[in-house]
Amino acid sequence: MRTAEFVTPKHPDKMCDIISDTILDKFIEKDANARCTIQTMGGHGKVWITGEVGTTISISDDEIKDVVKDVSGVEDVTVHLIKVPEQFSNLASDQGIAIGYANTETPTRMPFEYELARGLARYIYNLYPVDGKVQVTVNGTCTRVVSSFQNTNTKDLEELIHTFFEQNSERLVGQKLTVMDTYCNPLGIWNVGGFDSDIGITGGQAVLDNYGPRIPIGCGLFSGKDGSKIDRSAAYMARKIAIDAVKKYRLMYALVELSYATGQEQPVQARIKGNDKGINVETGIKLYEVKNYDLSISGMVQVLKLNKPNFKQTSLWGHFGNGFIWDE
């Protein structure tokens, strides 16, 4: 039995991710070497932007406020971004752990329960682009679905869930699944969502930004951080290594661990754990070396093209399994 959940881009946490990464893109567009850690918090008609930036260029508060308004509609915005000294904005690594994962369960090499939750959230959002959340539990070929969407009729939501699984489950996970139970808008139809109803924070959906609850996550949040932060660059590289390992060693899954020490460009640990007989990440483990990859920050930034402004796209529907360069 496996369970995963997903939220739409209008969920308060996701809007914070999108705002942080859109602002980051603006800095990277003007300065490919900009060093940024941008945090967003919003709720009940107010948004706060804070963090540190290391760059010679500037983005005006008005530009940042325009980003917030475009994403969330909120106009009451406080901006508090601090310029950091040059010696603190180089490419020396901080300490931390990055986890990468890939499998053979789905065409995207993501956990099957994760792809079902993400696919369902996207499917409903295409028709109802509002604040919403889904949760999918799979037991054999039977599924139970929990879903709440703003301004959405409960009966319509139930029909969309059944239609989605009838039309898409085989494409996403290779088999037909039957929806046994649905729990739609359990507290009733709700008309107030996003920052009007709740608070959000950058990184508040870190589990679904990664691989869902089955796979452990390593460093901190992704959004708002440029490629010089191992939270982002090493996590993306670990995903690429995991995909390569599944292919090279013919594994059912691969889990990659990269660990860094402050001030050291190369990781103090780099290993691949894999299994060629099943999907359980803790049994039947074989260890493989991580070879022929430049795991320095500068090397990862170059290989993964993390000095180009495309971070907003990663914040929308998960950072893995969406056709990014580290998914190839």
C-alpha positions, 0 to 999 in steps of 0.5 A, a space after each residue: 500500500 502506497 500513498 502520496 499527495 499533491 497540491 495545485 499552483 494556487 495552494 498557499 505553499 506553492 504560491 510562495 515557491 513560485 514567487 521565490 523562484 520567479 524573483 530568482 529568475 529575475 536576478 539570474 536573467 540579469 546576472 547569471 552568477 547571482 547568489 540568492 536565497 529568497 524566502 516568501 511567506 504569505 497569508 490573509 492578504 499579506 506577503 513577506 519577502 526576505 533573504 540574501 542576495 549576492 550580486 552587483 545588480 538590483 531588482 526593485 521592490 516594485 518589480 518584486 511586488 509585481 511578481 507577487 501580484 501576478 502570482 497571488 493577487 496580493 498587493 500588500 507586500 513587504 520586501 526585505 532582501 539583504 545584500 551579502 558581502 562578496 566573500 560570502 557569495 562564492 561557490 564554496 560548498 555548505 554542509 548538507 546531504 542530497 538524495 536522488 532517486 529513480 526507478 523503473 515503475 513509471 515512464 518518468 522513473 518516479 514512484 507510481 503513487 506520486 505520479 498518480 497524485 501529481 497527474 490527478 492534481 494537474 488534470 483537475 487543475 486544468 479544468 478548475 485552476 484554483 487552490 486544491 489538493 489531492 491524496 491517492 492511496 493505492 493498494 494493489 489495483 484499488 485506489 482511494 482518493 481524497 480531494 478538496 478543490 476551491 469553488 468545485 462541486 463535490 459531485 463534479 469532483 468525484 466524476 473527474 476522479 473516476 474519469 482520470 483513473 479510467 483514462 490515465 492510470 494505465 498510461 501513468 503506471 502501466 496498469 488499470 486501477 479501480 477507484 474504490 472510495 472518494 472523499 471529496 470536499 470532506 468539509 463541504 464546498 469552500 469558496 475562499 482559498 489561497 492566501 485569503 484562507 491560509 498561510 504559506 511558506 517557501 518549501 512548505 511542500 518539500 516532500 512533493 517537491 521531491 519524490 513523495 513520502 516513500 523516499 527520504 529527502 536530504 537538504 533543505 528547500 529548493 525554491 528561491 535558491 540559485 544553483 550554487 546551493 547544494 540543496 538544489 544543485 546536488 539534489 538535481 545531480 543526484 537525480 541524474 546519477 540515479 537515472 543513469 544508474 538504473 540504466 547502467 546497472 539494470 536496477 529496479 531502483 537507485 537511491 543516490 546520497 551525496 554529502 558535503 562539508 562546508 568549504 569543500 568543493 567535492 562531496 565527502 560521501 557519494 554512493 549509489 544504493 540499488 536493488 535489481 529485484 524489488 522497489 523496497 529501498 531498504 532491502 536487497 541493497 547493493 552499493 555502487 560507486 559514483 564515478 565520472 561525474 564532476 560533483 563540484 558546485 561549479 561543475 554541477 551548475 555548468 552540466 545542469 545549466 543552473 545559471 539560466 533563468 528557468 527556476 519558476 518552471 520547477 516550482 509548479 509541478 515538482 522538480 523531478 519527472 518533468 523532463 528537466 535536464 536532470 531527468 534525462 
